[in-house]
Amino acid sequence: MSNIPKIVILGAGYGGILTAQRLQKELNYNEADVTLVNRHDYHYITTHLHMPAAGTDSVENTRVPISKLIDEFKIDLVKSSVQEIRPHEKKVILEDGTLSYDYLVIALGGESETFGIPGMAEYAMTIRSINSVRLIRKHIEYQFALYKNERSPQDKINFVVGGAGFSGIEFVAELADRIPALCKEYDVDPNLVNVYNVEAAPTALPGFAPELVEYAMDVLRKKGVTFKIGVAIKECKPDGVVLATGEEIKAATVVWTGGIRGNHMIEAAGFETARGRVKVDEYLRAPGSDHIYVIGDNALMMNPEGRPYPPTAQIAMQQGVCCAHNIVTAIRGQQPKKFEFSNKGTVASLGKGEGIAVVGDKHMKGWRAAQLKKIVDMRYLFIIGGIPLVLKKGKFL
C-alpha cells in the first residue's frame, strides 16, 4: 500500500488547468499522485466562446486538447462526469467509477443563474460550453434560412439577449457584426432584423466607468442593437420574452447571459454555499477543511472592500497557481501562502476592431482596447501552452 498522497482536481477550466500545470512543475517525482477529471478531453477558452456562438469564428479555435497542456506521465487525465462529492468519505463518484483523494481541488466551473425567471431555463440558450455554442450558432443561421421559406415578408427576425454584463455585451457585438453577412447570404432585408439587449440593472457593463459604458453602447447602437436597460425580463416563452413593463418581444432566439452561480454538486456535498459558491478561507480552503480547496466560479472570496470578487478567468488562473502552491506546502508540512488577487485590468470586446479597457487608472477605447484584448488572449495561451500554442491559436484570437 503506497503512502503517496492522492490529489484529485475536478474540472479543467482556467483554475483546474493552472492548478494541474503548477503541481506538475512543483512536485518532485513520486511525491504525489495527481488526477485531473474533466467531462471533455479538451480545455476551452471560455472568454472566447461569444465569437463561435455568433458565428464570427470557428469553435475549433477556442479549444485545446488537454493532452497538449499537461504531462501525462505526471498527471492522470480521467475523462468523466462528476456525479457526487463525498467529503466525509474523501471520495468523488464519477459516472463510471470512484476516486478517493487526500487533497481535493473543486474547480467545476459555474452554471447559469436564471434567478427563478419562469421559462428561462426551458426556452433560453446559454453560452456555457462548446456544445451550447454550436447550438446557438446553428439556431441563428436557421432563423435566416427559414425566413424566405416560411415567413411573410413583413415578419421580423428578432434576437433577444438577456443580460448586458460582460458576456451579453460581447455576444451582442459579435451578433451585430455577423448579421449583415447572414442577410446577404439568405437575401433578407437588414431592416427586418432586430437585436435587443435587455438588462434589469440600471446600467450595462457594471464595473466600467460611465463614459466607457456610454462609448460601448454607442458603438453597439450604431451596429443596430436596441438596449432596454433597467428593465427586467419577467418571463421567457417559446416565442419570446415578456418584460416587467408588460411589453412583449417576439423572438425565436433568446440567449441568456444574465448570471452565473457556482455548481449544484457543491451544495449537494453539504458545503455551506451562497448561490452555489463556497466562501473559502485566505488559503482557498473550504471552511473547516484543510484538504479541500475550492477555486474559480465555485469559490466566493471577498475583496478588501468586503464585496465578492467577480468570477473571472483572471482570478481563477491566479487561484490555480496559489492553490497548487498551498497543496505542495501542505504535503511538505510547510506554511501555506495567502491568496492575494492582483488585478491586471479588464477588457471587453465590442466586435471587429472595437473594445473598452481599464488597466490600473488608464481607460482605453476603440482600436487600442481591441488590440489589448488580443494581447490578453495571447498571454493566456502563452501561460498554458508556451510559444507553440500562441503560434497555433494566437492568430485566431
C-alpha positions in Angstrom: 0.0 0.0 0.0 1.7 3.2 -1.1 1.5 6.3 1.2 1.8 8.7 -1.7 -0.9 11.4 -1.2 -3.6 11.5 -3.9 -4.6 14.8 -5.3 -7.8 15.0 -7.4 -8.7 18.1 -9.4 -12.2 18.4 -10.6 -12.6 20.4 -13.8 -10.1 21.6 -16.4 -11.2 25.2 -16.8 -8.9 28.1 -16.1 -8.4 27.3 -12.4 -8.1 23.5 -12.9 -5.6 23.6 -15.7 -3.4 26.1 -13.9 -3.5 24.0 -10.7 -2.5 20.9 -12.6 0.3 22.6 -14.5 1.8 24.1 -11.4 1.6 20.9 -9.5 3.4 19.0 -12.2 6.1 21.7 -12.1 6.5 22.0 -8.3 6.1 18.3 -7.2 9.0 16.0 -7.1 8.9 12.6 -8.7 6.6 10.3 -6.7 5.8 13.0 -4.2 2.1 12.8 -5.1 -0.4 11.2 -7.5 -2.3 13.8 -9.4 -5.6 13.1 -11.2 -7.4 15.6 -13.4 -11.1 14.9 -14.0 -12.9 16.6 -16.9 -16.0 15.9 -18.9 -14.2 16.5 -22.2 -10.7 15.8 -23.3 -10.3 19.4 -24.3 -9.9 22.7 -22.4 -11.9 25.6 -23.9 -11.2 29.3 -23.7 -14.5 30.5 -22.1 -13.8 34.2 -22.7 -13.7 33.5 -26.4 -17.0 31.5 -26.7 -19.1 34.5 -27.7 -17.4 34.5 -31.1 -18.3 31.0 -32.3 -21.7 31.4 -30.7 -22.4 34.3 -33.1 -20.7 32.6 -35.9 -17.8 35.1 -36.3 -15.2 32.4 -35.6 -14.9 28.6 -35.6 -15.3 26.5 -32.5 -12.0 24.8 -33.1 -10.1 28.0 -32.4 -11.5 28.1 -28.9 -10.4 24.7 -27.7 -7.1 22.9 -26.9 -6.6 19.2 -26.2 -5.8 18.7 -22.5 -3.1 16.3 -23.5 -1.2 19.2 -25.1 -1.3 21.1 -21.8 -0.3 18.5 -19.2 2.5 15.9 -18.9 0.6 12.6 -19.0 3.5 10.9 -17.2 2.9 13.2 -14.2 -0.9 13.7 -14.4 -3.6 11.2 -15.0 -6.4 12.6 -17.1 -9.8 11.0 -16.4 -12.5 11.9 -19.0 -15.7 11.5 -17.0 -18.6 13.5 -15.4 -18.6 14.1 -11.7 -21.8 12.8 -10.1 -21.2 13.4 -6.5 -18.6 14.7 -4.0 -18.5 12.9 -0.6 -16.2 14.9 1.7 -16.7 12.6 4.7 -15.5 9.5 2.8 -12.9 11.5 0.9 -14.3 10.2 -2.4 -15.6 11.5 -5.7 -18.2 9.5 -7.5 -17.9 9.6 -11.3 -20.3 8.3 -13.9 -18.1 5.3 -14.4 -16.2 4.8 -11.1 -15.0 6.2 -7.9 -11.9 8.2 -7.0 -10.5 8.6 -3.5 -8.4 11.5 -2.5 -6.2 13.1 0.2 -6.4 16.5 -1.4 -9.3 17.7 -3.5 -9.5 20.8 -5.7 -13.0 21.7 -6.8 -12.8 23.8 -10.0 -16.0 22.6 -11.7 -17.0 25.9 -13.3 -20.3 27.8 -12.9 -23.8 27.2 -14.1 -26.3 29.6 -15.5 -28.3 31.5 -12.8 -31.8 32.3 -14.1 -32.9 33.9 -10.8 -36.1 31.9 -11.0 -37.4 33.7 -14.1 -40.2 31.5 -15.4 -39.4 29.7 -18.7 -35.8 30.9 -18.8 -34.2 27.5 -18.1 -36.6 25.9 -20.6 -36.6 28.2 -23.5 -33.4 30.3 -23.5 -30.0 29.3 -24.7 -26.8 29.9 -22.8 -23.1 30.4 -23.8 -21.6 27.9 -21.4 -19.8 25.2 -23.4 -18.6 24.3 -26.9 -21.8 22.3 -27.4 -24.1 25.1 -26.3 -22.3 27.4 -28.6 -22.7 25.2 -31.6 -26.4 25.1 -31.0 -26.7 28.9 -30.8 -24.8 29.3 -34.0 -26.9 26.8 -35.9 -30.1 28.2 -34.4 -29.2 31.8 -35.6 -28.4 30.6 -39.1 -31.7 28.6 -39.2 -33.8 31.7 -38.5 -32.3 33.3 -41.7 -32.7 30.1 -43.7 -36.3 29.8 -42.6 -37.2 33.3 -43.4 -37.7 33.1 -47.2 -39.4 29.7 -46.8 -42.0 30.2 -44.1 -42.4 33.8 -43.1 -44.5 36.5 -44.6 -42.4 39.4 -46.0 -43.3 41.8 -43.1 -42.2 39.4 -40.3 -39.2 40.4 -38.3 -36.2 38.3 -37.2 -35.7 39.2 -33.6 -32.9 38.2 -31.2 -33.2 38.9 -27.5 -30.1 38.8 -25.3 -30.8 38.8 -21.6 -28.1 40.5 -19.6 -25.8 43.4 -20.5 -22.8 42.3 -18.4 -19.6 41.2 -20.0 -20.8 38.1 -21.8 -24.0 39.7 -23.0 -22.3 42.8 -24.5 -19.5 40.8 -26.1 -22.0 38.4 -27.7 -24.3 41.1 -28.9 -21.4 42.9 -30.5 -20.4 39.7 -32.5 -24.0 39.0 -33.4 -24.4 42.6 -34.8 -21.2 42.0 -36.8 -22.5 38.8 -38.2 -26.0 39.9 -39.2 -25.0 41.8 -42.4 -23.3 38.7 -43.8 -26.3 36.5 -43.0 -28.7 39.0 -44.5 -26.6 38.9 -47.7 -26.3 35.1 -47.7 -30.0 34.5 -47.2 -31.4 37.5 -49.1 -33.0 39.1 -46.0 -33.6 42.8 -45.7 -31.3 44.0 -42.8 -34.1 46.4 -41.7 -36.2 43.3 -40.7 -33.6 42.1 -38.2 -33.5 43.4 -34.6 -31.2 42.7 -31.8 -32.5 43.6 -28.3 -30.2 43.6 -25.2 -32.2 43.6 -22.0 -30.7 44.3 -18.6 -32.5 44.6 -15.3 -29.7 46.6 -13.6 -29.7 50.4 -14.0 -26.6 50.2 -16.3 -24.9 48.0 -18.8 -21.4 46.7 -18.1 -21.3 47.2 -14.3 -17.8 47.9 -13.1 -16.8 50.0 -16.0 -16.7 53.8 -15.8 -19.8 55.6 -17.1 -18.0 57.2 -20.1 -16.7 53.7 -21.2 -20.2 52.2 -20.8 -21.6 55.1 -22.9 -19.0 54.6 -25.6 -19.7 50.8 -25.7 -23.4 51.4 -26.0 -22.9 54.0 -28.8 -20.7 51.6 -30.8 -23.3 48.9 -30.5 -26.3 51.1 -31.2 -24.6 52.1 -34.5 -24.3 48.4 -35.3 -28.1 48.1 -34.8 -28.5 47.0 -31.2 -31.6 48.2 -29.2 -30.9 48.5 -25.5 -33.5 48.1 -22.8 -31.7 49.0 -19.6 -33.2 49.0 -16.1 -35.9 46.6 -17.4 -36.2 43.0 -16.1 -37.4 40.0 -18.1 -40.5 38.8 -16.3 -41.0 35.6 -18.3 -39.4 33.7 -21.2 -41.7 31.9 -23.6 -41.2 29.6 -26.6 -41.8 32.6 -28.8 -40.0 35.4 -27.0 -40.0 37.3 -23.7 -42.3 39.4 -21.5 -40.7 42.4 -19.8 -41.6 43.7 -16.4 -43.2 46.7 -18.2 -45.7 44.4 -19.8 -44.0 44.8 -23.2 -43.7 41.6 -25.2 -40.8 41.0 -27.6 -41.5 38.1 -30.1 -38.3 36.2 -30.8 -37.4 32.7 -31.9 -34.0 33.2 -30.3 -33.4 34.2 -26.7 -29.9 33.9 -25.3 -29.5 34.3 -21.5 -26.2 35.7 -20.2 -27.7 37.2 -17.1 -25.7 35.5 -14.4 -23.6 32.6 -13.2 -23.8 30.7 -10.0 -21.5 28.0 -8.6 -22.2 24.4 -9.0 -25.1 22.4 -7.7 -22.9 19.5 -6.7 -21.1 21.6 -4.1 -24.4 22.3 -2.3 -25.3 18.6 -2.6 -22.0 17.7 -1.0 -23.0 19.6 2.1 -20.8 22.6 1.9 -22.2 25.9 3.1 -22.8 27.9 -0.1 -24.1 31.2 -1.3 -25.6 30.7 -4.8 -23.6 27.6 -5.3 -20.3 29.1 -4.2 -18.2 28.3 -1.1 -16.8 31.1 1.0 -13.2 29.9 1.1 -10.5 30.9 3.6 -7.5 33.0 2.7 -5.6 29.9 1.6 -8.5 28.9 -0.8 -9.7 26.1 1.5 -13.3 25.1 2.2 -14.4 26.1 5.7 -13.3 23.6 8.4 -11.3 21.6 5.9 -7.6 21.6 5.5 -7.5 19.3 2.4 -10.3 20.6 0.2 -9.6 23.6 -2.0 -12.3 25.5 -4.0 -11.4 27.9 -6.8 -12.8 29.7 -9.8 -16.5 30.1 -10.3 -17.1 27.8 -7.3 -15.3 30.0 -4.8 -16.6 33.0 -3.1 -13.9 35.5 -2.0 -14.2 39.0 -0.6 -12.1 41.9 -1.9 -10.6 44.3 0.6 -13.8 46.4 0.4 -15.8 43.4 1.6 -17.5 42.7 -1.8 -17.2 39.4 -3.6 -14.7 39.3 -6.4 -16.4 38.7 -9.7 -15.7 35.2 -11.1 -13.3 36.0 -14.0 -10.7 33.9 -15.9 -8.0 36.1 -14.4 -8.9 35.4 -10.8 -9.4 31.6 -11.5 -5.9 31.4 -13.0 -4.3 33.2 -10.1 -6.2 31.0 -7.7 -5.0 27.9 -9.5 -1.3 28.9 -9.1 -1.8 29.7 -5.4 -3.8 26.5 -4.8 -1.1 24.3 -6.3 1.5 26.0 -4.1 -0.6 25.5 -1.0 -1.1 21.8 -1.7 2.6 21.3 -2.2 3.3 23.1 1.1 0.7 21.0 2.9 2.3 17.8 1.6 5.7 19.0 2.8 4.4 20.4 6.1 5.3 24.0 5.3 3.4 27.3 5.6 0.8 28.0 3.0 0.5 31.3 1.2 -2.4 33.7 1.5 -4.2 34.3 -1.8 -3.9 37.9 -3.0 -5.6 38.9 -6.2 -3.5 41.1 -8.5 -5.9 42.9 -10.9 -4.2 43.1 -14.4 -7.2 45.1 -15.8 -10.4 44.4 -17.6 -11.1 44.4 -21.4 -14.4 44.0 -23.1 -14.5 43.3 -26.9 -17.1 45.2 -28.9 -16.7 43.3 -32.2 -14.3 44.0 -35.0 -11.6 46.5 -34.1 -13.6 47.9 -31.1 -13.3 47.5 -27.4 -13.1 49.2 -24.0 -10.5 48.5 -21.3 -9.4 49.6 -17.8 -5.8 48.9 -16.8 -4.9 50.5 -13.5 -6.3 54.0 -13.7 -5.9 54.1 -17.5 -9.1 53.9 -19.7 -8.9 52.8 -23.3 -11.4 52.5 -26.0 -11.7 51.7 -29.7 -8.8 50.1 -31.6 -6.3 50.2 -28.8 -8.6 48.3 -26.4 -9.3 45.7 -29.2 -5.5 45.2 -29.6 -5.2 44.9 -25.8 -7.8 42.1 -25.8 -5.7 40.2 -28.4 -2.6 40.6 -26.1 -4.5 39.3 -23.1 -5.7 36.3 -25.1 -2.1 35.6 -26.4 -0.7 35.9 -22.9 -3.1 33.3 -21.6 -2.2 30.9 -24.5 1.5 31.5 -23.6 0.9 30.8 -19.9 -0.8 27.4 -20.6 0.9 26.3 -23.7 4.0 28.3 -24.4 5.1 29.6 -27.8 3.7 26.6 -29.8 0.2 27.3 -28.6 0.5 31.0 -29.3 1.6 30.3 -32.8 -1.2 27.8 -33.4 -4.1 29.7 -31.9 -2.9 33.2 -31.5 -3.8 34.4 -35.0 -7.5 33.4 -34.4 -7.9 35.1 -31.1 
